[in-house]
């Protein structure tokens, strides 16, 4: 029996009549079963004010496929549901039936907690542009220098670096955050044609506020743009240029901490009676809470209403100010969102997320607010706070573990040892577990990232260009929003997050991996052309150690994606009468045919990803 014959439900429009219902609505949900794995009855189980309630489902047969339909009351803001599958026969005991649960993580034969239930949220969804787009992340100091950058003096805290100098990145080297290459915002504006070539239409920059570091996550103020980047006027020019192309721009805000040179903190540290003293967690001896023990990053106190008003609440807050003209930022990526508002017994994280999103919604018709969370964002992204997360746990780490070069010098992010190299089956189970934990909509709104300014580069992790292109293929074809870290598209390398912040070699184009750049461009066009890759459901089709295949489906569109990390044998899928080849990350690739509703996926000598449109 094929994986495609297993009972299936996900949160896509093919299976849910309304992805974004209102509280009190009734939504039709559907389960797909196959004659190859017959089911005799299906019950929809939901939790009504935390009490399990069962609703019968009715069957409609279409050839070898049966669709089971049921009515789901959206009684709670986040409604849980699962399906009870009943098969006649089972054990020899008379009257005994086989029973299984169909949960968001798959089929299970035992009673399991609600943690793996499907969920549907009555809170508003992310804007369409945030889900349909491709994000391009820029670390301003390393992306591009305009001519004006040559006129700016190096500040006292910084170590001036030439554009071709090596990045200092060894652990605990005090020079690492001080090495200044001088990239600026006008440099980004001058290279938007390159962003277009990549296929992106959402520009996300790491912080632009002044800070005594090259990363600027230790802000000295939130009231202006760093003059080293060109100041407020340069940010306005960038925003205007981005919007003129019909694109969007996202800012980066650290709501968890400031720098120790921030005007709020310096006033508070100098005077225990200062108005901003309550913005931080000061002890009687003058010590204070920090981010992960770094004294240069004092943690702010979101339990204090004055701090929350200054940071996230209302049009004059930090969140609000930059969403208004003349900057017109379309939303925020929130740094350290997982720790914001949490310290020991205090946990107001949801209140902070809710306030930030409410402020954004008051000022813009369709803002996007993404929270950084490099571990488990379960429960943080299914309500009216962050729309989604930078999906390290649910996308990056399983993908790394499947494609990692055993000999890579890349260092793991967030763990003391390298990520393990795992076979395809284990990787797919990991994907399914995280899809279940986050929920379908939040997964689809979160960012698929191969790496970022905080991690090793994907090219260094996988070691080869063809495997890198397989990773990019999965980034653009799985549920979620692709986020490309500037330089990945031309094969830049980096052993750690700091090392990955290498400068873009604009004047050394002969070093670019143009085949990989072309692959990114083609993948972005394909994703934009097929709604199934942005909003469609996902059914796993074939999995072995070196191969992962799945089908994305929406409104009559069916796309087959086959990713291989190494050469593999041919295999047959009962999916369609014909498959038209749309994209291959390596040369070659052909239309597929097979007998009687089957297609034969050919053997391949090496790593590649292919996409076919299924017909018939």
N, C-alpha and C positions, 0 to 999 in steps of 0.2 A: 504493500500500500504506500502511495506517495504521501509526502508531507502535505501536499495540496488537498488531499482527501480528508484530512483531519477536520473536525468541527472548528469553526472559526468565527470570531467576532472581534472587531476593534472599534475605535471611536470615530472612524471616518464616515463621510456622508453615505457610503454604500451600506452602512450598518446602523447608522443613527440618523433619524430624520432631521434633527436640529442639533448641531454641535454647541450652540450657545443659546439654550432656552432661558426663559424667565422663570423665576420661582412660581410654582403653581401650575406650570405647563405640563402637558402629558406628551412624552416623546415616544415614537415608535422605534423599537430596537429590533435588529434582525440577527439571526445566527444562520450560518451556512453549514450544511452537512452534505455528505456525499453518499451515493449508493454503495460505494466501496467500503464505507464504514457507517452502516445504517444506525439511525437513532429512532426510537419509537415514540418518545415524548420529550418535550423540553419545557421546563418551568423557569420563569424569570424570578429570581430572588432579589429583593431590594431591602434596604433597612429604612424603616419608616420611624423617624425619631429614635433610631438605634434598635428598633425591634424588627427582626426578620419577618418579611411578608412575601408570600409566593403568588405569582400571577401566571395563569396558563398561557401557552403560546400556540399559535395555529400554524399549520404547515401548508406550503404551496410547492409543488414539485415541477421542476423545469428540466426535463431530460434526466441526467444522472445527479442533478443538484436539487436539494430541498432547502427552501428558505423558511425559517421559523420566525414568526413575527409576534411581538408582544408589546403591551403598553406600559411604559415606565413613568410613574408620577414623579415629577421633580419637586418633591416635598421639602427637601432640605437644600440649602445653598450648594453644598457638595453632596451629591447623591451617589451612594455606593450600590453596585449591583453585580450579580454573577448569574450563571445559568446552571440548572440541574439537568443533566442529560440522563435519560432513562432508556435502557435497552432490555428487551424481553429475554427470558432465558436465564443466563447467569449460572449460579450454583444449582446443584441437583435438588436443593430444598424447594418444595412446591411453593409457588407464589413468589419466589425470590427474583428480584430484578437487579441487573447491574446498574450502578449509579456512579456518575462522575460529575465533578464540577468543571465548568469551563470558566476560568478566571482570566484576568489580564495577563498572567504569566504563563497561561497554557492550561492543559487538562490535568487534573489531579484526581486520584482515586480515594482520597481521604478528606475528612472535614478539616479545613484550614482556616486560620484567622482572616479577618476582612482586609488585611493589609494588601492582599493581591487582587482585591476586587477591581472591576472596572469602575471608573468614576465619571460623572458628568457634572459640570460646574455651571451654576446659574449666574455666576459673575461674568462681566463682559470679557470678551476675548481680546487678544492683542490685535492691533490694527492690521488690515490686510497687507500693507506695505512691509510690516515687520515680519510677517510670516512668508511672504512671497519673494522677498528680496535676497540679495547676497551681501554679506557684511565684509568690509575691508578694514582691518585693524591697522592703524598707523601709530608707531612710537615716534613722536615728532622729532626728537633729537637725532634720530638715526635715519630718517626717511629722505629728506632733501633739504639743501640750503638754497635760499634765494640769494641774489646779489647783495641784498641789504644785510645779510648775516655777517658779511665781511667787515661791516662798519661798527659792529657791536663789540664792546670790550668784554673780555672774560671776567666774570665776577670773582671776588676774592676766594670764595669757597671752592671754585671749580679748578679742574686740571684740563687745560686746553688740549685737544687731540685733533690731528689731521684726519681728513675723511677716510684715508686708507690705513690708518693706524689699527692695530689689533685691539680688540676689546679686552679690558682687564676684567676677569670674571672668577678667579679662584676664590673659594669660600673664605669669608672673613677678611678679604683684602680691603682695607679702608678706602682705597682709591676707586673701587668699582662704582659706587653711586656718584662719584665726583667727576668722572671722566666726561667731558663735554665736547660733543662733536659739532654742535651748532646748527642742527636742522631747525627749520622754523615753519610757521604756518603758510607763508607765501610759497615756500618750497612745495608744500602739499598741493596748493592751488595750481601751481605750474605743471603738476604731473597728473592731473585728473584724467587726461587722455589715457594714461597707463591703467588707471583704475577701471576705466571703461573697457579697455582691451581685456582685462582680467574677467570682466563680466559682472562686476559688483555695482551696486547702486545705493548702498548705505555706507557712509564713511564714518567710522568710529575711531576717534583719537583717544589715546591715554591722556591723563590730565594736562590741562593747559594753564592752570593756575601757577603762580610763582611758588617755588620750593627750592630749598638749597640741595638739590640733587638733580641728576639727569632724568629721573623717572617722575619727579614732581608729585609723588604720592604723600609727601610731607609738606603740605601746603602752608605757606606763610599768610595767605589771605584767600578768600573766595570772591573778593569784590572786583578783581581785575584779571586780565590775561597777562602772563609773564611777558615783560618787554623783550626778553631774549627770544621769544617766539614771534615778536612783531606787535605785541600788545593787542588791545581791544579791536583796533582797526583791522588788523590782519585776520582776526577771528571772524569779524564781520565780512571781510572779503571772501574768506573760505566758505562761510555759510551761504553767502549770496551766490557764489559760483556753483556750489553743490546743488542748491535749489534751482538754479537756472537750467540745469540738466534734467530736472524732474526727479532728482535723488533726494535722500534724507541724510541728516547728520546727527550723530549721537555724541554727547559729552560723557566724561568719566568723572564721577564724584565719589570721594571717600567719605562716607557717612559714619564710619566707625571711629576715625581718629583724625587729628590734624598733625601738623609738624610742631615741634617744640619751639619754633620761631614764629608760629602763627600769632597774630595780634590778639586773639582771644586768650591764648595760653600765656603769652608773656605778661599780659595784664594780670591774669589770675595768679601766676607764680610770684609776681612782685608784690601783690597786695591781697591778703586773705579776705578783705572786705570788698574786693572788686566784683562788679556785676557779673563777670564771666567766670567767677570762681566755681559756681555750681555747674558750669558746663563740663567739668572734669571730675574725676574721682580722686580728690586729694585726701591723704591721711593726715592726722594731726602733726606728724613729723615732717610734713612737706613732700613726702613721696607720693606717687600717683600711679594709677593704673595705666598700662600701655598695651599696645598691640604686640603680643608674643614676646614681651620682655624688652622691646626696643625703646629706650628712654627718649629717643627722638620722635616717637610716634605716640603721644599721649591720647588715651581713649576718651571719647566724649560720652557724656551721661545723658542718654535719651530718656531717662526717668525724670529729667528736669524739663518742665514745660517751656522755660525760656530758651533752652538750647534747641528744643524741638521746633519752636517757632522760628528761630534763626536759621535752622538747617533745612527743614523739610516742609513746614506748614505755611501755606499762603503764598501770594504772588511776590512778596518781598523777601521770601526765604531764598537760600542758595539754590534750591531746586527750582523755584519759580522764576527767579530773575533772569536766568540765561535762556529760558524758554520763550521769553518775550523779545520783541524787536529791540535793537536791530540784529540780535544774534540768532534768534529764531531756531534754537536747537530743538530737534524733534523728539528728544527723549534722553534718557540716561542709561548708562551702564553703571551700576552701583558697586563700587569696590568693597570687598569684605562684607557683602550683604549678609552672609551667614552669621557673622559675629556682631553685626550692628544691633544695638539695643539689648545685648545679652552680656551679662557679667554675673557669675555666681547665681545667687537667688533671683536676680532681676532678669526678666525676659519680657521685653516690650517690642521684640523684633517685628511681630506682625503689625503692631500699631504703627511703627515707623514706616514699614513698607506700604501700609494702607494710606498713611498721610502723604508719602511721596507721590504715590499714584494719583491720589485725589487732587493734590496740587497740580500735577501735570494735566489731568483731565479738565480742570477748571480753566487752564490757560491755552490748551490746544485741543483741537477736535479729535485727533487720533495719535496721542503720544505713545511711545514705547518705553517701558521701564524694565530692564533686565538686571537681575541680581547675580553677582559673582558668588558662586558656591562650588568649591572644588571637591565637595564630598556629597553628602546625602541631603538634597533639597526637598525631600518628601515632606509635604505639609506646608512648605513655604511658598509654593508656586501654583496652588490650585484654587486660590481665593481671590481677593481683591487687592493683593499686593503686587509683588513682582510678577510680570507676565511669564517669565521663564528664567532660565539660568544658562550660564556658560557650562555646557554639559560635559565636564571632564569625566565624571564617574560613569555616566550612562553611555558615553560615546568614545571619548579619547582613550581611556585606559583599556577597555576591551579591544578596541581597534589596534592600539599599540601591542597588546599581548598576542594578537594574531599575526601581525606583520613585522614585529621587531626582528632586526638582524641579531643573531646570537652574539656576534662580535662587536656590537655597537659600543662606542665610547660614551654615548648619551647617558646622562644620569636621570634616574627616575625623579619625578616631581611628587613630593608628598609621602614618600616611603623610604625606608633606610636601605632597601635593596632594589635591584632592577625589577621591572614588571616581568612576570613569568611569561614564557612563550607557550601559548595554549593552542589546541586544535580548534577547528571551526565549530564543532559541536558545543564546546565549552563557551566559546565566544558568543554564539547565538543565544545560549541560555542566559548569559550575562546581559545581552541586549534586552531580552524578554523581561528579565527581572527588573531592570531599570525602567523600561516602558511601563510596567505594571505599577511600580512605586510612584512614578511621577504622574501617571495618567496620560491618556492619548493626547489631549489638547495641549497640555503643558509641555510634553515631549516635542510636539510639532512646533511649538513656539520657542523652544530653547535653541541654543546655538550648537551646531555640530562643529567642533574644533579639533584640528589635527595637532595643534600646539598654539602657544601664545607667547607673549613677552615674558611669561612666568615659567615656561617649560622649554625643554630641548626642542629643536626643530624636527619636524617629521622626516626630512631627508636624512638627518643624522641617525634618527631612531631606526629607520628601515634600511638604510645603507645603499639603496639602489634607486635609480630613476624610475624603472618600470614598476617597482613595488610602491614607490611614492605616488605614482599615478593611479594605482589601484586604491590607495587610501583616499585620494582626492575623489575618485569615482564614488566611493561609499559615502563620503562627506556630502556629495551633491544629490545622491539618489535615495538615501534613507530618510525617514521622517525627522524633521528638524531643519534649522536654517543654517546654511554654510557660513562660517566665519573664517576668512582667509587672513592670516597674519602676513602683513606685507613682506615680501621676499620669498615666501613659500613657493609662489608661482614660478619663480626662476631658479629654484633649487638651492637657496641659501641654507647654510648649515649652522648648527649651534649645539654645544654639548649640554648646556644648562640654560635656564631662562635668561640669565645675564649675558651669556655668550651668544644667545640667539638674537640679541639686540644689535646685530651687526648692521653697518650702514648699507644702504642700497647702492650698488655699483653702477650708477647711471652712466659713468664715463668708461665703463669696461663691459660693454654689451656683449663682447665676444665671449665673456665668461657665463653668460646667461644660458640656462637650459631652456631653449626656445620650444622644444617639443613638449615640455611640461607646461609652459605658459600657454601653448596652443590647446593642451588638454583642458586646462582650467576654463579657457574661453569657450570651448565646445561644450563642456559640462554645464556652464552657466546658461548658454543658449538653449540647451536641451531642457534644463529645468524650467526655464521661462516659457518654453513652448508647450509643455505638457503639465496640465493641472494635476495629473496623477502623482507627479513627483513632489508637488507642494502640499496637496490636500488629500491624496489618495490613501487607501488602506494598504496594509502590508501583510502578505502571506509568505511564510518561508516555503521554498520550493525544493531545495536540495542542499544538504550540508554534508561535507566530509572534512577530513583534517585540513585540506588545502583549498577547499571550495565553499563559498557561501552564495546561494542563489535565492532570490525572492521575487515576488510579483507585486507591483504597485498598481492599484485599481481605482478608477473614478469615472463615473458617468460614461461608460462604454469604452474608456481608455484602459488598456492593460499593457503594462511594460514589464518585461522580464529582465532582471539585472543578474548577471553572473560575474562574481569576483573570484579570482584565483590568485593565491599568493605564490604558487609554483605551478609547473606543468601538471596536467592531469588528464585522465581518460575521458572519453565521451560518455554522456549519460542521456537518458531519455526522460522527457517530462510530458505528462498528459495535460496539456495546457491549451492547445489551439491547433488548427489545421496548418497554420503557416506563421512564421515569425520574420518580420522585416527588420533588418539590421539598421540601427540608428546611430550607434557610436561604439568605437573601440579605442581603448587607451593605447593600444599598440597597432601597428599596421596590420591590415587584413581584417577578416570578419565578413560573414556572408549571411544571406537570408537562410532560414531554417525550414525544413519540411520533415514530415514523418507520416507514417500510416495511421489513418483513423483517429485524428485528433491528438496526435503526438508530434513533438518536435525533438530532434536529436541535437543536443548541444555538442559540438565537436571537441575532440581532444585538443589540447594546446601544449606547446613545448615550454612555456614559461608563464610568468606573472602577467595578468592582463584583466581588464574589466570590460565587459560588453553589455550593451543595452539593446533589446529587441522590442518592437511593437508586436503584440500578439493579435492575430486576426482569425476570425472564424470561431 
